[in-house]
């Protein structure tokens, strides 16, 4: 059949039917849905990876903070319960020249202390044992001391607030300068650091510790921490095992770590 006019033939050659247009729209919709889904999954995956990396950084920071303090803890002072980890921090130390053992005295003579701690309420600890928190007299921990100036022979006088005698000397004639105990405790999903509560014979729990700043400071949120302590032996120092778990925005990261108490009595 021949076309009646050139215009009629050109119109048939360049037109689209409704079925063709609908088919194209359906195909484009399917392709668009697939692309959007792919981009969305990729974006969500990247966001989840970033969130997990941030949680891992937070957990690593807590572990490093614990390790830094625990490694400088007084030997035999680290203890734990279901809520808390407690230890006595070391501020300095040296070797003693004279030491009152058995008979009380108002102080002792020490060789130079370098560096000299700039901390109030220091005590002297000599050959500490697990019962050190009781502050027995005689015992391993002295009352609060005052550090005097160096004398002509370079010795330094450490004066006790009250007369005191140590229960034993140290094999290497060394002593530690210590401050008040520190506790890390979990309460719900929060981790707190406690100070300024003094020495207590029985390890305190959250209910018996301070409740306001600066004695209670928030160390982390969405945090769960489990502590266990392996006591020191003749062959090894004490080891603290910790499991830190942080949860945020539906993501959870868990780190397990061991920390050694490096100082020997």
DRENVOPA-500919 format. One record per residue (C-alpha): residue number from 1; residue in one letter; x negated, y, z. Coordinates in nm, 3 decimals, always signed. Each point is the difference from the previous one (the first is absolute). Layout:
% DRENVOPA-500919
+-----+-----+---------+---------+---------+
!   n ! res !       u !       v !       w !
+-----+-----+---------+---------+---------+
! NUM !   A !       X !       Y !       Z !
...
+-----+-----+---------+---------+---------+
This chain:
% DRENVOPA-500919
+-----+-----+---------+---------+---------+
!   n ! res !       u !       v !       w !
+-----+-----+---------+---------+---------+
!   1 !   X !  +0.000 !  +0.000 !  +0.000 !
!   2 !   X !  -0.140 !  +0.343 !  -0.083 !
!   3 !   X !  +0.013 !  +0.301 !  +0.231 !
!   4 !   X !  +0.251 !  +0.266 !  -0.099 !
!   5 !   X !  -0.254 !  +0.270 !  +0.087 !
!   6 !   X !  -0.352 !  +0.038 !  +0.128 !
!   7 !   X !  +0.133 !  +0.156 !  +0.323 !
!   8 !   X !  +0.204 !  -0.312 !  +0.075 !
!   9 !   X !  -0.298 !  -0.233 !  -0.044 !
!  10 !   X !  -0.231 !  +0.217 !  +0.215 !
!  11 !   X !  +0.254 !  +0.009 !  +0.281 !
!  12 !   X !  +0.014 !  -0.382 !  +0.017 !
!  13 !   X !  -0.380 !  -0.035 !  -0.007 !
!  14 !   X !  -0.074 !  +0.242 !  +0.294 !
!  15 !   X !  +0.288 !  -0.062 !  +0.242 !
!  16 !   X !  +0.015 !  -0.208 !  +0.328 !
!  17 !   X !  +0.285 !  -0.209 !  +0.110 !
!  18 !   X !  +0.142 !  +0.021 !  +0.353 !
!  19 !   X !  -0.110 !  -0.359 !  +0.070 !
!  20 !   X !  -0.361 !  +0.085 !  -0.088 !
!  21 !   X !  -0.001 !  +0.303 !  +0.227 !
!  22 !   X !  +0.148 !  -0.193 !  +0.293 !
!  23 !   X !  -0.258 !  -0.278 !  -0.051 !
!  24 !   X !  -0.287 !  +0.248 !  +0.006 !
!  25 !   X !  +0.131 !  +0.162 !  +0.320 !
!  26 !   X !  +0.030 !  -0.338 !  +0.172 !
!  27 !   X !  -0.356 !  -0.097 !  -0.098 !
!  28 !   X !  -0.135 !  +0.336 !  +0.120 !
!  29 !   X !  +0.190 !  -0.037 !  +0.328 !
!  30 !   X !  -0.147 !  -0.346 !  +0.059 !
!  31 !   X !  -0.352 !  +0.124 !  -0.075 !
!  32 !   X !  +0.046 !  +0.306 !  +0.220 !
!  33 !   X !  +0.126 !  -0.208 !  +0.291 !
!  34 !   X !  -0.301 !  -0.230 !  -0.027 !
!  35 !   X !  -0.245 !  +0.290 !  -0.013 !
!  36 !   X !  +0.163 !  +0.174 !  +0.298 !
!  37 !   X !  -0.001 !  -0.324 !  +0.201 !
!  38 !   X !  -0.366 !  -0.058 !  -0.083 !
!  39 !   X !  -0.099 !  +0.353 !  +0.098 !
!  40 !   X !  +0.208 !  -0.017 !  +0.319 !
!  41 !   X !  -0.152 !  -0.332 !  +0.108 !
!  42 !   X !  -0.349 !  +0.130 !  -0.071 !
!  43 !   X !  +0.064 !  +0.318 !  +0.197 !
!  44 !   X !  +0.147 !  -0.191 !  +0.294 !
!  45 !   X !  -0.292 !  -0.242 !  -0.006 !
!  46 !   X !  -0.250 !  +0.285 !  +0.003 !
!  47 !   X !  +0.185 !  +0.173 !  +0.284 !
!  48 !   X !  +0.003 !  -0.324 !  +0.202 !
!  49 !   X !  -0.374 !  -0.048 !  -0.060 !
!  50 !   X !  -0.072 !  +0.355 !  +0.115 !
!  51 !   X !  +0.217 !  -0.050 !  +0.310 !
!  52 !   X !  -0.178 !  -0.324 !  +0.090 !
!  53 !   X !  -0.339 !  +0.165 !  -0.053 !
!  54 !   X !  +0.102 !  +0.285 !  +0.234 !
!  55 !   X !  +0.115 !  -0.247 !  +0.264 !
!  56 !   X !  -0.326 !  -0.193 !  -0.035 !
!  57 !   X !  -0.194 !  +0.323 !  +0.054 !
!  58 !   X !  +0.203 !  +0.078 !  +0.312 !
!  59 !   X !  -0.052 !  -0.352 !  +0.136 !
!  60 !   X !  -0.373 !  +0.017 !  -0.075 !
!  61 !   X !  -0.025 !  +0.334 !  +0.180 !
!  62 !   X !  +0.162 !  -0.146 !  +0.312 !
!  63 !   X !  -0.229 !  -0.304 !  -0.010 !
!  64 !   X !  -0.309 !  +0.222 !  -0.035 !
!  65 !   X !  +0.122 !  +0.221 !  +0.286 !
!  66 !   X !  +0.053 !  -0.301 !  +0.226 !
!  67 !   X !  -0.336 !  -0.151 !  -0.095 !
!  68 !   X !  -0.191 !  +0.324 !  +0.058 !
!  69 !   X !  +0.135 !  +0.036 !  +0.353 !
!  70 !   X !  -0.004 !  -0.367 !  +0.096 !
!  71 !   X !  -0.364 !  -0.049 !  -0.102 !
!  72 !   X !  -0.098 !  +0.271 !  +0.247 !
!  73 !   X !  +0.215 !  -0.136 !  +0.281 !
!  74 !   X !  -0.148 !  -0.093 !  +0.336 !
!  75 !   X !  -0.088 !  -0.371 !  +0.011 !
!  76 !   X !  +0.269 !  -0.212 !  +0.167 !
!  77 !   X !  +0.247 !  +0.292 !  -0.007 !
!  78 !   X !  +0.204 !  -0.105 !  -0.306 !
!  79 !   X !  +0.328 !  -0.167 !  +0.088 !
!  80 !   X !  +0.339 !  -0.046 !  -0.168 !
!  81 !   X !  +0.361 !  -0.093 !  +0.069 !
!  82 !   X !  +0.309 !  -0.031 !  -0.219 !
!  83 !   X !  +0.022 !  +0.379 !  -0.050 !
!  84 !   X !  -0.341 !  +0.156 !  +0.057 !
!  85 !   X !  -0.373 !  -0.016 !  -0.052 !
!  86 !   X !  -0.201 !  +0.170 !  +0.275 !
!  87 !   X !  -0.371 !  +0.079 !  +0.034 !
!  88 !   X !  -0.239 !  +0.239 !  +0.175 !
!  89 !   X !  -0.198 !  +0.228 !  -0.236 !
!  90 !   X !  -0.372 !  +0.059 !  +0.044 !
!  91 !   X !  -0.114 !  +0.363 !  -0.004 !
!  92 !   X !  -0.372 !  -0.060 !  +0.047 !
!  93 !   X !  -0.254 !  -0.186 !  +0.206 !
!  94 !   X !  -0.359 !  -0.042 !  +0.110 !
!  95 !   X !  -0.212 !  -0.197 !  +0.249 !
!  96 !   X !  +0.013 !  +0.054 !  +0.373 !
!  97 !   X !  -0.304 !  +0.061 !  +0.220 !
!  98 !   X !  +0.168 !  -0.080 !  +0.330 !
!  99 !   X !  +0.337 !  -0.166 !  +0.055 !
! 100 !   X !  +0.196 !  -0.037 !  +0.326 !
! 101 !   X !  +0.092 !  -0.369 !  +0.034 !
! 102 !   X !  +0.180 !  -0.125 !  +0.311 !
! 103 !   X !  -0.059 !  +0.318 !  +0.203 !
! 104 !   X !  +0.191 !  +0.311 !  -0.101 !
! 105 !   X !  -0.168 !  +0.316 !  -0.124 !
! 106 !   X !  +0.110 !  +0.338 !  -0.132 !
! 107 !   X !  -0.165 !  -0.058 !  -0.339 !
! 108 !   X !  -0.281 !  -0.149 !  -0.205 !
! 109 !   X !  -0.301 !  +0.109 !  -0.203 !
! 110 !   X !  -0.004 !  -0.050 !  -0.376 !
! 111 !   X !  -0.253 !  +0.041 !  -0.273 !
! 112 !   X !  +0.090 !  +0.264 !  -0.264 !
! 113 !   X !  +0.337 !  -0.035 !  -0.172 !
! 114 !   X !  -0.013 !  +0.069 !  -0.372 !
! 115 !   X !  +0.237 !  +0.122 !  -0.127 !
! 116 !   X !  +0.157 !  +0.145 !  +0.312 !
! 117 !   X !  +0.381 !  -0.040 !  -0.017 !
! 118 !   X !  +0.205 !  +0.317 !  +0.020 !
! 119 !   X !  +0.293 !  -0.173 !  +0.166 !
! 120 !   X !  +0.170 !  +0.047 !  +0.336 !
! 121 !   X !  +0.086 !  -0.275 !  +0.250 !
! 122 !   X !  -0.286 !  -0.230 !  -0.096 !
! 123 !   X !  -0.072 !  -0.317 !  +0.196 !
! 124 !   X !  -0.298 !  -0.234 !  +0.011 !
! 125 !   X !  +0.050 !  -0.365 !  -0.095 !
! 126 !   X !  -0.269 !  -0.256 !  +0.085 !
! 127 !   X !  +0.024 !  -0.363 !  -0.114 !
! 128 !   X !  +0.381 !  +0.014 !  -0.046 !
! 129 !   X !  +0.206 !  -0.312 !  +0.058 !
! 130 !   X !  +0.363 !  -0.080 !  -0.093 !
! 131 !   X !  +0.130 !  +0.132 !  +0.337 !
! 132 !   X !  -0.139 !  +0.347 !  -0.072 !
! 133 !   X !  +0.345 !  +0.166 !  -0.020 !
! 134 !   X !  +0.058 !  -0.057 !  +0.372 !
! 135 !   X !  -0.272 !  +0.257 !  +0.087 !
! 136 !   X !  -0.116 !  -0.213 !  +0.289 !
! 137 !   X !  -0.257 !  +0.128 !  +0.249 !
! 138 !   X !  -0.257 !  -0.146 !  -0.025 !
! 139 !   X !  +0.066 !  -0.049 !  -0.368 !
! 140 !   X !  -0.128 !  +0.065 !  -0.353 !
! 141 !   X !  +0.156 !  +0.347 !  -0.049 !
! 142 !   X !  -0.084 !  +0.303 !  +0.210 !
! 143 !   X !  +0.219 !  +0.293 !  +0.103 !
! 144 !   X !  -0.005 !  +0.309 !  -0.222 !
! 145 !   X !  -0.352 !  +0.143 !  -0.022 !
! 146 !   X !  -0.175 !  +0.336 !  -0.038 !
! 147 !   X !  -0.312 !  +0.006 !  -0.219 !
! 148 !   X !  -0.280 !  +0.213 !  +0.140 !
! 149 !   X !  -0.291 !  +0.170 !  -0.168 !
! 150 !   X !  -0.322 !  -0.187 !  -0.077 !
! 151 !   X !  -0.255 !  +0.000 !  +0.283 !
! 152 !   X !  -0.377 !  +0.045 !  -0.024 !
! 153 !   X !  -0.060 !  -0.368 !  -0.077 !
! 154 !   X !  +0.273 !  +0.008 !  -0.270 !
! 155 !   X !  +0.249 !  -0.195 !  +0.210 !
! 156 !   X !  +0.365 !  +0.110 !  +0.012 !
! 157 !   X !  +0.217 !  -0.013 !  +0.308 !
! 158 !   X !  +0.350 !  -0.144 !  -0.047 !
! 159 !   X !  +0.213 !  +0.089 !  +0.303 !
! 160 !   X !  +0.315 !  -0.195 !  +0.092 !
! 161 !   X !  +0.318 !  +0.177 !  +0.110 !
! 162 !   X !  +0.004 !  -0.237 !  +0.299 !
! 163 !   X !  -0.253 !  -0.248 !  +0.144 !
! 164 !   X !  -0.020 !  -0.320 !  -0.204 !
! 165 !   X !  -0.199 !  -0.318 !  -0.047 !
! 166 !   X !  -0.024 !  -0.221 !  -0.309 !
! 167 !   X !  +0.064 !  -0.371 !  +0.027 !
! 168 !   X !  -0.300 !  -0.096 !  -0.218 !
! 169 !   X !  -0.273 !  +0.144 !  -0.215 !
! 170 !   X !  -0.044 !  -0.051 !  -0.373 !
! 171 !   X !  -0.272 !  -0.236 !  -0.130 !
! 172 !   X !  -0.142 !  +0.281 !  -0.216 !
! 173 !   X !  +0.066 !  +0.277 !  +0.255 !
! 174 !   X !  +0.238 !  +0.168 !  -0.243 !
! 175 !   X !  +0.328 !  +0.170 !  +0.071 !
! 176 !   X !  +0.290 !  +0.151 !  -0.197 !
! 177 !   X !  +0.172 !  +0.335 !  +0.038 !
! 178 !   X !  +0.372 !  -0.057 !  -0.049 !
! 179 !   X !  +0.323 !  +0.198 !  -0.016 !
! 180 !   X !  +0.359 !  -0.102 !  +0.074 !
! 181 !   X !  +0.160 !  -0.303 !  -0.169 !
! 182 !   X !  +0.175 !  +0.025 !  -0.337 !
! 183 !   X !  +0.298 !  -0.209 !  -0.115 !
! 184 !   X !  +0.153 !  -0.059 !  -0.342 !
! 185 !   X !  +0.359 !  -0.120 !  +0.030 !
! 186 !   X !  +0.287 !  -0.076 !  -0.235 !
! 187 !   X !  +0.348 !  +0.126 !  +0.085 !
! 188 !   X !  +0.257 !  -0.105 !  -0.257 !
! 189 !   X !  -0.149 !  +0.092 !  -0.337 !
! 190 !   X !  -0.237 !  +0.263 !  +0.142 !
! 191 !   X !  -0.359 !  -0.028 !  +0.121 !
! 192 !   X !  -0.120 !  +0.229 !  +0.280 !
! 193 !   X !  -0.341 !  +0.081 !  +0.148 !
! 194 !   X !  +0.006 !  +0.057 !  +0.377 !
! 195 !   X !  -0.255 !  +0.180 !  +0.219 !
! 196 !   X !  -0.025 !  +0.171 !  +0.341 !
! 197 !   X !  +0.184 !  -0.267 !  +0.198 !
! 198 !   X !  -0.290 !  -0.126 !  +0.211 !
! 199 !   X !  -0.128 !  -0.344 !  +0.093 !
! 200 !   X !  +0.265 !  -0.259 !  +0.085 !
! 201 !   X !  -0.073 !  -0.349 !  +0.134 !
! 202 !   X !  +0.274 !  -0.156 !  -0.213 !
! 203 !   X !  +0.011 !  +0.097 !  -0.365 !
! 204 !   X !  +0.276 !  +0.259 !  -0.054 !
! 205 !   X !  +0.278 !  -0.030 !  -0.256 !
! 206 !   X !  +0.194 !  +0.266 !  -0.190 !
! 207 !   X !  +0.247 !  +0.054 !  +0.284 !
! 208 !   X !  -0.275 !  +0.095 !  +0.247 !
! 209 !   X !  -0.207 !  +0.221 !  -0.232 !
! 210 !   X !  +0.034 !  +0.377 !  -0.063 !
! 211 !   X !  +0.289 !  +0.118 !  -0.217 !
! 212 !   X !  -0.113 !  +0.347 !  -0.115 !
! 213 !   X !  -0.289 !  +0.171 !  -0.178 !
! 214 !   X !  -0.296 !  +0.015 !  +0.033 !
! 215 !   X !  -0.010 !  -0.326 !  +0.195 !
! 216 !   X !  +0.215 !  -0.176 !  -0.262 !
! 217 !   X !  -0.082 !  +0.063 !  -0.365 !
! 218 !   X !  +0.171 !  -0.154 !  -0.302 !
! 219 !   X !  -0.248 !  -0.214 !  -0.194 !
! 220 !   X !  +0.234 !  -0.140 !  -0.267 !
! 221 !   X !  +0.360 !  -0.058 !  -0.106 !
! 222 !   X !  +0.150 !  -0.309 !  -0.159 !
! 223 !   X !  -0.286 !  -0.193 !  +0.160 !
! 224 !   X !  -0.014 !  -0.338 !  +0.166 !
! 225 !   X !  -0.326 !  -0.107 !  +0.167 !
! 226 !   X !  -0.085 !  -0.325 !  +0.176 !
! 227 !   X !  -0.317 !  -0.019 !  +0.211 !
! 228 !   X !  -0.182 !  -0.292 !  +0.157 !
! 229 !   X !  -0.330 !  +0.000 !  +0.187 !
! 230 !   X !  -0.260 !  -0.277 !  +0.019 !
! 231 !   X !  -0.197 !  +0.062 !  +0.323 !
! 232 !   X !  -0.377 !  +0.034 !  -0.005 !
! 233 !   X !  -0.215 !  -0.306 !  +0.066 !
! 234 !   X !  -0.369 !  -0.055 !  +0.066 !
! 235 !   X !  -0.051 !  -0.054 !  -0.374 !
! 236 !   X !  +0.233 !  +0.265 !  -0.147 !
! 237 !   X !  +0.157 !  +0.336 !  +0.071 !
! 238 !   X !  +0.374 !  +0.053 !  +0.020 !
! 239 !   X !  +0.196 !  -0.012 !  -0.327 !
! 240 !   X !  +0.326 !  +0.184 !  -0.064 !
! 241 !   X !  +0.232 !  -0.145 !  -0.263 !
! 242 !   X !  +0.259 !  +0.237 !  -0.146 !
! 243 !   X !  +0.280 !  -0.030 !  -0.254 !
! 244 !   X !  +0.127 !  +0.332 !  -0.133 !
! 245 !   X !  +0.327 !  +0.008 !  -0.197 !
! 246 !   X !  +0.135 !  +0.323 !  -0.152 !
! 247 !   X !  +0.341 !  +0.030 !  -0.166 !
! 248 !   X !  +0.136 !  +0.296 !  -0.199 !
! 249 !   X !  +0.247 !  +0.044 !  -0.286 !
! 250 !   X !  +0.063 !  -0.372 !  -0.026 !
! 251 !   X !  -0.371 !  -0.087 !  -0.032 !
! 252 !   X !  -0.206 !  -0.186 !  +0.264 !
! 253 !   X !  -0.377 !  -0.038 !  +0.033 !
! 254 !   X !  -0.173 !  -0.222 !  +0.255 !
! 255 !   X !  -0.369 !  +0.002 !  +0.096 !
! 256 !   X !  -0.184 !  -0.243 !  +0.229 !
! 257 !   X !  -0.325 !  +0.112 !  +0.159 !
! 258 !   X !  -0.257 !  -0.103 !  +0.264 !
! 259 !   X !  -0.193 !  +0.253 !  +0.207 !
! 260 !   X !  -0.301 !  -0.078 !  +0.219 !
! 261 !   X !  -0.079 !  +0.177 !  +0.326 !
! 262 !   X !  -0.369 !  +0.057 !  -0.067 !
! 263 !   X !  -0.127 !  +0.103 !  +0.344 !
! 264 !   X !  -0.130 !  -0.258 !  +0.245 !
! 265 !   X !  +0.038 !  +0.056 !  +0.376 !
+-----+-----+---------+---------+---------+
